């Protein structure tokens, strides 16, 4: 019985669990400091982003742990989609939008978080691909053996 879960992905998830509270505290503290200097629409955007990232990250990390460790394709696919669609574009927006008046410490933690997300997108894709191929092969072999048992004996 081959183990399909990915050790590099699991290590990345493990370190991400410990990095996310650090990232969140720094981002909120810097947002508090620069909040009066921002325009009204950037204030709204940043508060919305912080709420969205906080909720999504908790769900995303849970799905990543369950999908990778228990070799569950739907959970790992949900993790991959939550990483690829809302999280990565939001972090890239926070990293590259100069209208947000980015602080150097803020830029540093966003770069680390973007690196985590980029690595996890790639690692989860290859892990998903391997899991789906292996599970499809197991299913075909099971069906083949079931058909073999139902076939009448010769002679």
C-alpha positions as CSV (number, residue, x, y, z in Angstrom):
1,X,0.0,0.0,0.0
2,X,1.7,3.1,-1.3
3,X,1.6,6.3,0.8
4,X,0.3,9.1,-1.4
5,X,0.6,12.1,0.9
6,X,3.4,14.6,0.3
7,X,6.0,15.3,3.0
8,X,7.1,18.6,1.5
9,X,3.5,19.8,1.3
10,X,2.9,18.7,4.9
11,X,6.1,20.5,6.1
12,X,5.0,23.6,4.3
13,X,1.5,23.4,5.9
14,X,3.1,22.9,9.3
15,X,5.3,26.0,9.1
16,X,2.4,27.9,7.6
17,X,0.3,27.2,10.6
18,X,2.9,28.8,12.8
19,X,3.7,31.7,10.4
20,X,0.1,32.8,9.8
21,X,-0.6,34.3,13.3
22,X,2.8,36.1,13.0
23,X,1.8,37.4,9.6
24,X,-1.7,38.4,10.9
25,X,-0.4,40.3,13.9
26,X,2.2,42.3,11.8
27,X,-0.3,43.1,9.1
28,X,-3.0,44.2,11.6
29,X,-0.4,46.3,13.5
30,X,0.8,48.0,10.4
31,X,-2.7,48.5,9.2
32,X,-3.5,50.2,12.5
33,X,-0.5,52.5,12.1
34,X,-1.2,53.5,8.4
35,X,-5.0,53.5,8.6
36,X,-5.4,57.3,9.0
37,X,-3.2,58.0,6.0
38,X,-5.1,55.7,3.6
39,X,-7.9,56.8,1.3
40,X,-11.5,55.6,2.2
41,X,-11.7,52.9,-0.5
42,X,-8.3,51.5,0.5
43,X,-9.5,51.4,4.1
44,X,-12.5,49.4,3.1
45,X,-10.5,47.1,0.8
46,X,-7.9,46.3,3.5
47,X,-10.4,45.6,6.2
48,X,-12.3,43.4,3.9
49,X,-9.1,41.6,2.8
50,X,-8.1,41.0,6.4
51,X,-11.4,39.4,7.2
52,X,-11.5,37.3,4.0
53,X,-7.9,36.1,4.4
54,X,-8.4,35.2,8.1
55,X,-11.4,33.1,7.4
56,X,-10.1,31.5,4.2
57,X,-6.7,30.7,5.7
58,X,-8.3,28.7,8.6
59,X,-10.4,26.7,6.2
60,X,-7.6,26.3,3.7
61,X,-5.1,24.9,6.3
62,X,-7.7,22.5,7.7
63,X,-8.4,21.2,4.2
64,X,-4.7,20.9,3.4
65,X,-4.0,18.9,6.6
66,X,-7.0,16.5,6.1
67,X,-6.5,16.1,2.4
68,X,-2.8,15.4,2.6
69,X,-2.6,13.3,5.7
70,X,-5.7,11.2,5.1
71,X,-5.2,11.1,1.3
72,X,-8.6,12.6,0.5
73,X,-8.8,14.0,-3.0
74,X,-11.9,16.4,-2.5
75,X,-10.3,18.1,0.6
76,X,-6.9,18.5,-1.1
77,X,-8.6,19.8,-4.2
78,X,-10.5,22.3,-2.1
79,X,-7.2,23.3,-0.4
80,X,-5.6,23.8,-3.8
81,X,-8.5,25.9,-5.1
82,X,-8.6,28.1,-2.0
83,X,-4.8,28.6,-2.3
84,X,-4.9,29.4,-6.0
85,X,-7.9,31.6,-6.3
86,X,-8.6,33.8,-3.3
87,X,-5.4,33.6,-1.2
88,X,-2.6,34.0,-3.8
89,X,-4.1,36.9,-5.7
90,X,-4.9,38.7,-2.5
91,X,-1.4,38.4,-1.1
92,X,0.0,39.5,-4.5
93,X,-2.3,42.5,-4.4
94,X,-1.1,43.4,-0.9
95,X,2.5,42.9,-2.0
96,X,2.5,44.9,-5.3
97,X,-0.1,47.7,-4.9
98,X,1.8,50.8,-4.0
99,X,-1.3,52.7,-3.2
100,X,-1.4,50.8,0.0
101,X,1.7,52.6,1.3
102,X,3.5,49.3,2.0
103,X,5.9,49.3,4.9
104,X,9.2,47.3,4.6
105,X,8.3,44.9,7.4
106,X,4.9,44.4,5.8
107,X,6.5,43.7,2.4
108,X,8.8,41.1,4.0
109,X,6.1,39.1,5.6
110,X,4.0,39.3,2.5
111,X,6.9,37.9,0.4
112,X,7.3,35.0,2.9
113,X,3.5,34.3,2.8
114,X,3.5,34.5,-1.0
115,X,6.4,32.0,-1.1
116,X,4.4,29.6,1.1
117,X,1.4,29.9,-1.1
118,X,3.3,29.5,-4.4
119,X,5.1,26.4,-3.1
120,X,1.8,24.9,-1.8
121,X,0.0,25.5,-5.1
122,X,2.7,23.5,-7.0
123,X,3.2,20.8,-4.3
124,X,-0.6,20.3,-4.0
125,X,-1.0,20.1,-7.7
126,X,1.5,17.3,-8.1
127,X,0.2,15.5,-5.0
128,X,-3.3,15.7,-6.3
129,X,-2.2,14.4,-9.7
130,X,-0.4,11.4,-8.1
131,X,-3.4,10.7,-5.7
132,X,-6.0,10.8,-8.5
133,X,-3.9,8.5,-10.8
134,X,-3.2,6.0,-8.1
135,X,-6.9,5.9,-6.9
136,X,-8.1,5.6,-10.5
137,X,-5.7,2.6,-11.0
138,X,-6.9,1.0,-7.8
139,X,-10.5,1.4,-8.8
140,X,-9.9,-0.1,-12.3
141,X,-8.0,-3.1,-10.7
142,X,-10.9,-3.6,-8.2
143,X,-13.4,-3.6,-11.1
144,X,-11.2,-5.9,-13.1
145,X,-11.0,-8.4,-10.2
146,X,-14.8,-8.2,-9.7
147,X,-15.5,-8.9,-13.3
148,X,-13.0,-11.8,-13.2
149,X,-14.9,-13.4,-10.3
150,X,-18.2,-13.0,-12.1
151,X,-17.0,-14.6,-15.3
152,X,-18.1,-18.3,-15.7
153,X,-15.5,-21.0,-15.4
154,X,-14.4,-22.5,-18.7
155,X,-15.4,-26.0,-19.6
